[in-house]
């Protein structure tokens, strides 16, 4: 994973603004703690004519090392500085990358080879062919000095963040960045926007410098040659009879393809990252207990070595609107007035101590996702008792929400709605991996003592697996059921396609910015190209049969896959709760807020 910061401007403009640039660099350091590198070049727009206007290029990149034996600092440059490359991504489903090699160098070499043609038109065509053969989540910037082209894009599903700020009269430079949170400095002036995931962009710097007032005419977008498309054929749908008792068509194939996608996203993580101790782990699962994350955890068990633990990260928030519990201003914060045995003691990483009686602890943090999470954790522990499963309860008092409010609000920009905030809040705290192992899952009896110390634990896993993409493709949202009830199968198919089309702009860039702030990388097996292509080929009624009630009809293919894996029926019938309601980050201060309201 990488943090990208890139700028280009006429050399006569003194850029970048130092305070803003340094603030962005500091924010990017959190994304990539393992290596940092900065470049600055000034060159004529036409190499053959030094009298032509000059172009200033400046860039900064940070790296979280997750691929290959050696950390590769970015940006990459060829020996003659003809090409400069920034890469924030992982290669899956496509180019052959040796497990001991870094994928950044493989992609760079492929793009250089495609660009190394004296005819600019041919070089551009070869470049487009090469980048569209790269599968996996990514955002990149590539500068070709020979043609004066700056290429950049996000993958067609938008799984990595990339933002742009276009030049204007006050700021005549062009910027690209993974984030716009500036560590205490005000956000850079100008309009920052998410780079669309619908295509690959080329900035012709020579044309731009020849006519700086018409920047847009020097910018070209090439649409991806293939995008996910849900089939519209509705043949084969028969009348409703009963829930199938054994299996659905495509069920076994779905398990195999999803397992392979997960394997590719786990086995490439260097094993040296887990050598912190016998109980360390390379990967964690964001775990609400729903069928999406339950399936990922079950397949992960089949992939990882037997002795490697799996961390299941479950987040819960104190919501003052629903709990109405004032905190003491002095000494440890006591919650509750009726103590039934020793109080629970929870010490935050900041050193702040909270005391709860057992009843009040559960009243505060037994949010819907905590209850389903515990139930699914127990199902996994009974299904695979030989595996060490760690249920990491991330408990967030409201005081900590207030401490981090400004940072999270800045990180999620340009996303700016109440819904964006409530989702970003849950993901940011979950990605810390800082929680507790509750007494009921410890190996020993709870001792008789003045307090029960909740065992603090911080997951060392640098990779967090998330179930994004399952609801969109398998009819898991209430909008899917609403469309089906109003417009039948045609409406359901259209809603599925619309959800996939919107996922890049709606949440994946935002989620990447939030999770990566902790030096963690998010990975989405349900959004593997192979999984998406496979699900696009499956008839709609085998993915979601909304003639059946909640807990059965939506994501029916996934539920039957879990049964085939051997999970109990009760675990396979959980239904969708949006994370902001499952973790109780929604409506913390007012019940009147709407998700679409701006903050």
Order of alpha helices (4+ residues) and beta strands (2+ residues): beta-alpha-beta-beta-beta-beta-alpha-alpha-beta-beta-beta-beta-beta-beta-alpha-beta-alpha-beta-alpha-beta-alpha-beta-beta-beta-alpha-alpha-beta-alpha-alpha-beta-beta-beta-beta-alpha-alpha-alpha-beta-alpha-alpha-alpha-alpha-alpha
